C-alpha cells in the first residue's frame, strides 16, 4: 500500500512501521493518524506479519500532534448549531482514539523503538504498544497541559497502568521532560540502548525472536494480557479456559512438542 506519512516494510515476518515526516519532526497530522490505523489493520490482517516494530525517521520519534491540524479542526467541524459542532468534535476525538487503539487491536505484538523526543501525542501512541524501548538520547513529555488542553486520546487512561497513578499524575500535571534513564526507572520503557542504531538492531532482534514462536500462541498471549488488564482475575481465568478449549489443540502445539523432543527449531505456518 502507498503511504504519505509512513514507511512500511516487511522482512522475515517482522513489519517495520516508521513515522516518516522527518522534515516536520514526525508531527502527527491528520493523514498520519489515519495511516497509522490503516498500517496496523494491514499488519493484523497479513498472515506473514508476526511482529511489528514502530519507529520514527529523523531526529525525533515524534513531536506529537501537528499544531496546524489543531488550528484547522474548528473549521472542519463548524456548524450553525452549537450542539452539532460539539458532537462533531466528540466524534473527531473518538476517531483519533480509534486510530491509536489499532495498535492494541492488532493481534501481532507491537514493539516501539523510541529515539530523540517523544512528545504529547507520541505518548498516546507508544502507550498503545505492547513494549517500549528507547535509546539513551530519548526523552518523553506529556505536553498537553502546556498548550492548555487535557490529553484525550489515551495517555491518561493507559499511562497510569504502566507507571503507576502517582507518577502518571506528576508527568501529566507538570509536562516535564523524562530522560531515558528515568523512563527505564519508572518502567515506561523495558530497556535503554546506547545509540539509535543499537536500539533498532536490538528491537529488531527481539521482534525476530517473537516471530519465530507459534503465531497462534503469541496472538493468544497478547489477547489474554490485554484482556486481563481491564478485567478481574476471575474473568481472565474464565476467558483463557474458553480460549484454549477452542484453540489449544492446534498444529502449532503438535509442531512445538515434536520439535522439542527432536531437539530442533520448530517451524510454524503463518
C-alpha positions as CSV (number, residue, x, y, z in Angstrom):
1,X,0.0,0.0,0.0
2,X,1.0,3.6,-0.6
3,X,1.5,5.9,2.4
4,X,2.0,9.7,2.6
5,X,3.3,9.9,6.2
6,X,4.6,6.4,7.0
7,X,7.2,3.9,5.6
8,X,6.1,0.3,5.9
9,X,8.2,-2.7,5.2
10,X,8.0,-6.5,5.8
11,X,11.1,-8.6,6.2
12,X,11.2,-12.2,7.5
13,X,7.9,-11.9,9.3
14,X,8.7,-8.6,11.0
15,X,6.9,-5.5,9.8
16,X,8.5,-2.1,10.4
17,X,6.2,0.9,10.5
18,X,8.1,4.2,10.5
19,X,6.7,7.6,11.2
20,X,8.1,9.4,8.1
21,X,7.8,13.1,8.2
22,X,11.3,13.9,9.4
23,X,11.3,17.4,8.0
24,X,8.3,18.1,10.3
25,X,9.7,16.3,13.3
26,X,7.2,13.5,12.6
27,X,4.4,15.8,13.7
28,X,1.2,13.7,13.7
29,X,-1.0,15.4,11.0
30,X,-4.5,14.0,10.1
31,X,-3.2,11.7,7.3
32,X,-0.7,10.2,9.7
33,X,-3.4,9.4,12.3
34,X,-5.5,7.6,9.6
35,X,-2.5,5.9,8.0
36,X,-1.4,4.5,11.4
37,X,-4.8,2.8,11.6
38,X,-4.5,1.6,8.1
39,X,-1.0,0.2,8.6
40,X,-1.9,-1.7,11.8
41,X,-5.0,-3.1,10.2
42,X,-2.7,-4.4,7.4
43,X,-0.4,-5.9,10.0
44,X,-3.2,-7.6,11.7
45,X,-4.7,-9.0,8.5
46,X,-1.5,-10.1,6.9
47,X,-0.6,-13.7,7.9
48,X,3.1,-13.2,7.1
49,X,3.4,-10.5,9.7
50,X,4.2,-12.0,13.1
51,X,5.6,-8.9,15.0
52,X,5.7,-5.2,14.3
53,X,8.4,-2.6,15.1
54,X,7.2,1.0,15.4
55,X,9.9,3.7,15.0
56,X,10.4,7.2,13.7
57,X,12.7,8.7,11.0
58,X,14.8,11.7,11.5
59,X,15.9,13.4,14.7
60,X,12.8,12.8,16.8
61,X,10.4,9.9,17.3
62,X,7.6,12.4,17.1
63,X,6.9,15.9,18.2
64,X,3.3,15.0,18.8
65,X,0.1,16.2,17.2
66,X,0.5,18.6,14.3
67,X,-0.5,22.1,15.6
68,X,-1.7,23.1,12.1
69,X,-4.1,20.2,12.3
70,X,-5.3,21.6,15.6
71,X,-5.9,25.0,14.2
72,X,-7.8,23.7,11.2
73,X,-10.0,21.5,13.4
74,X,-12.5,24.2,14.2
75,X,-13.3,24.9,10.6
76,X,-13.7,21.2,9.8
77,X,-16.4,20.7,12.5
78,X,-18.1,24.1,12.4
79,X,-21.9,24.0,12.2
80,X,-24.5,26.7,12.7
81,X,-25.8,24.6,15.6
82,X,-23.6,24.7,18.6
83,X,-24.7,21.2,19.7
84,X,-23.8,19.7,16.3
85,X,-20.4,21.4,16.4
86,X,-19.7,19.9,19.8
87,X,-20.9,16.5,18.6
88,X,-18.6,16.8,15.6
89,X,-15.7,17.5,18.0
90,X,-16.6,14.4,20.1
91,X,-16.7,12.2,17.0
92,X,-13.3,13.5,15.9
93,X,-11.7,12.8,19.2
94,X,-13.2,9.3,19.2
95,X,-11.9,8.7,15.7
96,X,-8.4,9.8,16.7
97,X,-8.6,7.5,19.8
98,X,-9.6,4.6,17.4
99,X,-6.6,5.3,15.2
100,X,-4.2,4.7,18.1
101,X,-6.2,1.8,19.5
102,X,-5.5,0.0,16.3
103,X,-2.1,-1.0,17.9
104,X,-3.9,-2.8,20.7
105,X,-6.4,-4.4,18.3
106,X,-3.6,-5.7,16.1
107,X,-3.1,-9.3,17.1
108,X,0.6,-9.2,16.5
109,X,3.0,-7.8,19.2
110,X,4.0,-4.2,18.7
111,X,7.5,-3.1,19.8
112,X,8.0,0.7,19.9
113,X,11.6,1.8,19.3
114,X,11.9,5.4,20.5
115,X,14.8,7.8,19.9
116,X,15.0,11.6,20.4
117,X,11.9,13.3,21.6
118,X,8.5,11.6,22.2
119,X,6.1,14.4,22.9
120,X,2.4,14.8,23.5
121,X,0.5,12.6,21.1
122,X,3.6,10.4,20.9
123,X,3.0,9.3,24.4
124,X,-0.6,8.4,23.5
125,X,0.9,6.4,20.6
126,X,3.6,4.4,22.5
127,X,1.4,3.5,25.4
128,X,-0.7,1.5,22.9
129,X,2.3,-0.6,22.1
130,X,3.0,-4.0,23.7
131,X,6.5,-3.0,24.7
132,X,8.6,0.2,24.6
133,X,12.4,0.5,24.2
134,X,14.5,3.6,23.7
135,X,18.0,4.9,23.0
136,X,19.9,6.9,25.6
137,X,19.1,10.2,23.8
138,X,15.4,9.7,24.1
139,X,13.1,11.9,26.2
140,X,9.4,12.0,26.9
141,X,6.9,14.6,27.8
142,X,3.1,14.5,28.4
143,X,2.9,18.0,26.8
144,X,-0.8,18.7,26.5
145,X,-1.3,20.9,29.6
146,X,1.4,23.3,28.2
147,X,-0.9,24.0,25.2
148,X,-4.0,24.4,27.5
149,X,-5.7,21.1,26.9
150,X,-6.3,17.8,28.7
151,X,-4.8,14.8,26.9
152,X,-7.7,13.0,25.3
153,X,-6.5,10.1,23.1
154,X,-5.2,7.6,25.5
155,X,-2.3,8.8,27.7
156,X,-4.4,9.4,30.8
157,X,-6.1,6.0,30.5
158,X,-3.1,3.9,29.7
159,X,-0.1,5.6,31.3
160,X,-1.2,5.0,34.9
161,X,-1.4,1.3,34.3
162,X,2.2,1.3,33.0
163,X,4.0,3.5,35.5
164,X,1.5,3.9,38.4
165,X,-1.0,6.6,39.1
166,X,1.2,8.9,41.2
167,X,4.0,9.2,38.6
168,X,1.5,9.4,35.8
169,X,-0.2,12.4,37.5
170,X,3.1,14.1,38.1
171,X,4.1,13.8,34.4
172,X,0.6,14.9,33.2
173,X,0.3,17.8,35.6
174,X,3.9,19.2,35.0
175,X,4.6,18.3,31.4
176,X,8.3,17.9,32.4
177,X,10.8,16.0,30.5
178,X,11.7,12.4,31.4
179,X,15.0,11.2,30.1
180,X,15.9,7.7,29.1
181,X,17.3,6.6,32.4
182,X,14.2,7.8,34.3
183,X,11.9,6.2,31.7
184,X,13.6,2.9,32.5
185,X,13.4,3.5,36.2
186,X,9.7,4.2,36.2
187,X,9.1,1.3,33.8
188,X,7.9,3.3,30.9
189,X,10.4,1.5,28.7
190,X,11.8,-2.0,29.1
191,X,15.4,-1.3,28.1
192,X,17.7,1.6,27.1
193,X,20.2,1.2,24.3
194,X,23.3,3.3,23.9
195,X,22.5,4.6,20.4
196,X,19.6,4.8,18.0
197,X,21.4,2.3,15.8
198,X,21.8,-0.1,18.7
199,X,18.1,0.5,19.6
200,X,17.0,-0.5,16.1
201,X,19.2,-3.6,16.0
202,X,18.2,-4.7,19.5
203,X,14.5,-4.2,18.9
204,X,14.7,-6.0,15.6
205,X,16.4,-8.9,17.2
206,X,13.6,-9.1,19.9
207,X,10.9,-8.9,17.2
208,X,12.6,-11.7,15.2
209,X,12.7,-13.9,18.3
210,X,8.9,-13.3,18.8
211,X,8.3,-14.0,15.1
212,X,10.0,-17.4,15.5
213,X,7.4,-18.6,18.1
214,X,4.0,-20.1,17.4
215,X,1.9,-17.3,15.8
216,X,-1.3,-18.7,17.3
217,X,0.2,-18.9,20.8
218,X,1.6,-15.3,20.5
219,X,-1.7,-13.9,19.4
220,X,-3.5,-15.7,22.2
221,X,-0.9,-14.4,24.7
222,X,-1.5,-10.8,23.6
223,X,-5.2,-11.2,23.8
224,X,-5.1,-12.6,27.3
225,X,-2.7,-9.9,28.7
226,X,-4.7,-7.1,27.2
227,X,-8.0,-8.6,28.5
228,X,-6.6,-9.2,32.0
229,X,-5.5,-5.5,32.2
230,X,-9.2,-4.4,32.1
231,X,-10.9,-7.3,33.8
232,X,-10.8,-9.2,37.1
233,X,-8.6,-12.2,37.7
234,X,-11.7,-14.5,37.7
235,X,-12.8,-13.1,34.3
236,X,-9.3,-13.6,32.9
237,X,-9.1,-17.2,34.0
238,X,-12.5,-17.9,32.6
239,X,-11.6,-16.3,29.3
240,X,-8.3,-18.3,28.9
241,X,-10.1,-21.5,29.7
242,X,-12.6,-20.9,27.0
243,X,-9.9,-19.7,24.5
244,X,-7.8,-22.7,25.0
245,X,-10.7,-25.0,24.8
246,X,-11.1,-23.8,21.3
247,X,-7.5,-23.2,20.2
248,X,-5.1,-25.3,22.3
249,X,-5.2,-28.4,20.2
250,X,-3.6,-26.9,17.2
251,X,-0.9,-27.8,14.6
252,X,1.4,-25.3,16.4
253,X,1.1,-27.3,19.6
254,X,2.0,-30.5,17.9
255,X,4.9,-29.0,16.0
256,X,6.3,-27.3,19.1
257,X,6.2,-30.6,21.1
258,X,7.7,-32.6,18.2
259,X,10.5,-30.1,17.7
260,X,11.3,-30.0,21.4
261,X,11.6,-33.8,21.5
262,X,13.7,-33.9,18.4
263,X,15.9,-31.0,19.7
264,X,15.3,-28.9,16.6
265,X,13.9,-25.5,15.8
266,X,10.2,-25.6,15.2
267,X,8.6,-24.3,12.0
268,X,5.2,-22.8,12.1
269,X,2.6,-21.9,9.4
270,X,1.6,-18.2,9.2
